[in-house]
Amino acid sequence: MLCVEPIDFELTRSFMLIVEAENAIPLAQGIHLPRQSTATVSVRILDINESPEFNPNPKTIKLEEGLPVRSLLTTFTAQDPDSFMRQSIR
């Protein structure tokens, strides 16, 4: 079973692939070319705007009964995985 994970632009911006094709049977008589051929393919990754990451996620909190309305329950810290884009999290 092959496990495929998304490509992350912030970690890897391009890939070089070598593609190989091979004839299953020999070529016609008189043709003396190799039975296989290769090509190099360059793949450039495009950046997309990813959602903020919260740590921990999910976050468990315990509350006491009878807290006043508008009490601060907890604080989350979010990190923006798009380190090369200037933006703010709100």
Secondary structure, DSSP 8 states (H G I E B T S, - for coil): --------TTT-SEEEEEEEEE-SS---TT--S-SEEEEEEEEE--------EESSSS------TT--TT-------EE-S-TTS-----
